[in-house]
């Protein structure tokens, strides 16, 4: 199953992406004003995250982390590994470097197959470029305890189950109450930019004629 899915996904990522349409399914919004969105800032900082798919008993999983509590916009959140670009660094280089630093996986165990659409996060003023990679074998992690509270090995199938998608009011770091669509992952709330990124990855997977993961 894993090889079938990833081969189909790699092919689909070379085609036009669904972008904002897919991301919008999980975009937080002001109650009563679902169509108001904050446009990307021309002064936004650039960052990248890695959506790493890998097999456990031939079942596709995605690597998620729970961040430690700290003074910052993404404190304690469930996210994909990643971070800010360094000088003269590409998005792919940043996503891979940050993943190695935060999670400690073997660089030789996975390879990049494409990218998804950028997501702008107003709370932290970051443009996030998602990079998609696949591992050819089960991965071994060595998380950085300063940044990562725990690794969440999550079956990719979970995101195709209708009851995994929920909605609730969440107070953002900017002090606003937002109605936030979210994924219930291990009884934890996965919302915001990460949920939007995964929403597009799900959509891309479903667009493939060989899609074997269904709602």
C-alpha positions in Angstrom: 0.0 0.0 0.0 2.7 2.5 0.9 4.6 2.3 -2.3 1.4 2.5 -4.4 0.3 5.6 -2.5 3.7 7.4 -2.6 4.2 6.7 -6.3 0.8 8.1 -7.1 1.4 11.1 -4.9 4.7 11.9 -6.5 3.1 12.0 -9.9 0.2 14.1 -8.7 2.5 16.7 -7.0 4.0 17.4 -10.5 0.6 18.8 -11.6 -1.1 22.1 -10.6 -2.0 22.2 -6.9 -5.5 22.8 -5.5 -4.0 25.5 -3.3 -6.3 27.9 -1.4 -9.4 25.8 -2.2 -8.0 22.8 -0.3 -6.3 24.8 2.4 -9.5 26.8 3.0 -11.3 23.7 4.3 -9.2 23.9 7.5 -8.6 27.7 7.7 -9.5 29.4 11.0 -12.0 32.3 10.7 -13.6 35.0 12.8 -17.1 33.8 13.9 -19.7 35.4 11.7 -17.1 36.4 9.1 -15.9 33.2 7.4 -14.8 34.9 4.2 -12.4 37.5 5.8 -8.8 36.5 5.3 -5.5 38.3 6.0 -3.4 38.6 2.9 0.3 37.7 3.0 2.6 40.4 4.1 5.3 41.6 1.7 7.6 41.7 4.8 6.8 38.1 5.9 9.7 35.9 7.0 10.2 32.7 5.0 10.1 29.2 6.5 9.6 25.6 5.4 8.2 22.4 6.9 8.6 18.8 5.9 5.6 16.5 5.5 7.4 13.2 5.8 5.5 10.0 4.9 6.9 6.7 6.0 5.7 3.1 6.3 4.8 1.1 9.4 3.8 -2.4 8.4 3.2 -1.1 4.9 0.7 1.5 6.2 1.5 5.2 5.4 2.2 7.3 8.4 3.1 11.0 8.7 5.6 12.5 11.1 4.1 15.1 13.5 5.6 16.7 16.5 4.2 18.3 19.6 6.2 21.5 20.3 7.3 22.4 23.8 5.7 25.2 25.7 7.6 28.5 25.1 6.9 32.2 24.5 5.9 32.2 20.9 3.1 31.9 18.4 3.4 28.1 18.0 3.9 27.1 21.6 2.6 23.6 22.4 1.1 23.1 19.0 1.0 19.9 16.9 3.0 20.6 13.8 5.2 19.4 11.0 9.0 19.7 11.7 10.4 22.9 10.2 11.5 26.5 10.7 13.0 29.7 9.4 15.2 29.8 6.3 18.9 30.6 6.9 20.8 32.9 4.6 21.1 31.6 1.0 19.1 28.5 1.9 16.4 27.0 -0.3 13.0 25.9 1.1 13.9 22.2 0.7 17.3 22.7 2.4 15.6 24.5 5.3 12.9 21.9 5.7 15.4 19.0 5.7 17.8 20.8 8.0 15.1 21.7 10.5 13.8 18.1 10.5 17.2 16.7 11.1 17.7 19.1 14.0 14.3 18.7 15.6 13.6 15.1 15.0 17.0 13.5 14.4 16.0 11.2 11.5 18.6 9.8 9.2 18.9 12.1 6.1 19.6 9.0 3.9 16.3 7.4 4.9 14.1 9.7 2.9 13.9 11.8 -0.3 11.9 14.8 -1.4 9.1 14.2 -4.0 7.6 17.7 -4.3 6.0 20.7 -2.6 2.6 22.0 -1.7 1.2 25.6 -1.7 2.6 28.2 0.6 0.6 29.2 3.7 0.8 32.7 5.4 0.6 32.8 9.2 -0.3 36.3 10.4 0.3 35.5 14.1 4.0 34.9 13.5 4.3 36.8 10.1 5.7 33.7 8.4 5.3 32.4 4.9 5.5 28.6 5.2 6.5 26.4 2.2 5.5 22.8 2.8 7.9 20.2 1.3 6.8 16.6 0.8 9.1 13.7 1.3 8.9 9.9 1.6 10.9 7.3 3.5 11.7 3.9 2.1 11.8 2.3 5.5 10.5 2.8 9.0 12.3 5.8 10.5 14.1 6.1 13.8 13.8 9.5 15.6 16.0 11.2 18.1 14.0 14.3 19.0 15.6 17.5 20.4 14.1 17.8 23.9 14.5 21.6 23.8 12.0 22.0 21.0 10.0 18.8 20.8 7.8 17.5 23.6 7.0 14.3 21.8 6.8 12.6 18.4 3.4 11.7 17.2 3.5 8.8 14.8 0.2 9.2 13.0 -1.4 6.9 10.4 -2.1 9.0 7.3 -5.5 7.2 7.0 -6.7 9.1 10.1 -7.0 12.3 8.1 -9.4 10.6 5.6 -11.8 9.6 8.3 -14.8 12.0 8.5 -15.0 12.0 12.3 -11.3 13.2 12.6 -12.4 16.7 11.4 -14.0 18.9 14.1 -14.5 22.6 14.9 -14.2 24.7 18.0 -13.4 28.2 19.3 -9.7 28.8 19.9 -8.1 31.9 21.3 -5.2 32.9 19.0 -1.9 34.3 20.2 -3.1 37.7 18.7 -5.9 37.6 21.3 -8.8 36.9 18.9 -11.3 34.1 19.3 -11.3 32.1 16.1 -13.6 29.3 14.9 -11.0 26.7 14.1 -11.5 23.6 12.0 -9.1 21.0 13.4 -8.0 17.4 13.2 -8.4 15.3 16.3 -5.0 13.5 16.5 -4.3 11.3 19.5 -6.9 13.3 21.4 -4.9 16.5 20.6 -6.0 19.5 18.5 -4.1 19.9 15.2 -5.2 23.2 13.8 -4.0 26.4 12.0 -1.3 26.3 9.3 -0.5 22.6 9.8 -4.1 21.6 9.4 -4.3 23.7 6.2 -1.2 22.1 4.8 -2.5 18.6 5.5 -5.8 19.5 4.0 -4.1 20.2 0.7 -2.0 17.0 1.0 -5.2 15.1 1.5 -6.8 16.8 -1.5 -3.7 16.0 -3.7 -3.9 12.4 -2.7 -7.6 12.1 -3.5 -7.0 13.7 -6.9 -4.8 10.7 -7.9 -6.6 8.0 -9.9 -4.6 5.5 -7.8 -5.8 6.9 -4.5 -6.3 4.0 -2.1 -7.2 6.2 0.9 -10.8 7.3 1.0 -13.1 9.2 3.3 
